[in-house]
Amino acid sequence: MAYPTIDKPYGLKPINLIGGQVFAGSTREYPIQYGDTTGIFYGDFVKVVRGNATRFAVTTTGQSAGMVGIFLGCYFTSPTTKQTVFSQSWPAGTLANGVAIVCDDPDTVFKAVVCSATTTLASGNYAMVGQNYSMINNSGNINTGNSANALLYSATLTTAAFPARVVGVVPDTAVTTSATGSSSTTTITCSALTSALVLGTDVSYIFGGASPNGQVIRTGSFVSATAAVGATSVTINAQATSAGNTNTDIPANSTILFTQIPEMLVKINFASHSYYTAAAV
């Protein structure tokens, strides 16, 4: 089966629930204020203001509480035809009373794209599982109706105020390139790269020493500086060997696997979802 190429962010898309429970499509409907001048796109965060759903603008520096879930479309009576319109997005300034369809279950797991800035693709990695992503507030696509919000790449994702808790990676759309070489501390020396490496690219290897066994060894490290095609040196964020079963140094003549993981699995962080905060919004 061929999987689509991920070339841009799309906000958050529900996949399942934590614990492996199935997402059955359950949603809650909230009214949208007549003439709301803020466009809302499929995959955007939403909040409730005076009983009405509106877009919640994410930030790259943290997140205050108040979001109620993710926007999954809406419907409203067309001011022109007087017919009910089902829409992927809420067109800003529509002179109608709309109804937002919101995935509001705090236990929902979503997939989202990692970017280094605006819509520039980066990569997630296994080291980020259990960490917190902040998000990039991009303008939605008025042609498709889809959000363009993205997870923001960072080498350090421990801030409690970040809204997206990482629960896993999406392997289906991951792309791997390989090279032969070794590493020491934060530098990999290898044969010329055949593909460019983006920030966050996961690093693993197949041992090429005296007794190779063909097993892939995850290092817990990731690319911390972009590398162009033909590069023979790659800078990585190296995981200390004392942490679990990670392996920092890659032996000589190993096959090094660089895996770009454009999509990660996240849930709305505990302190960000309004259902998990005692303060009224």
Buried (B, 14 or more C-beta within 10 A) or exposed (E): EEEEEBEBBBBBBBBBBBEEEEBEEEBEEBBBBEEBEBBBBBBBBBBBEEEBBBBBEBBEEBBBBBBBBBBBBBBBBEEEEEEEBEBBBBBBEBEBBBBBBBBBBBEBBBBBBBBBEEBBBBBBBBBBBEBBBBBBBBEBBEEEBBBBBBBBBBEEBEBEBBBBBBBBBBEEBBBBBBBBBBBEEBEBBBEEBEBBBBBBBBBBBBBBEEEEEEEEBBBBBBBBEBBEEEBEEBBBBBBEEEEEEBBBEBBEEBBBBBBBBBBBBBBBBEBBBBEEBEEEE
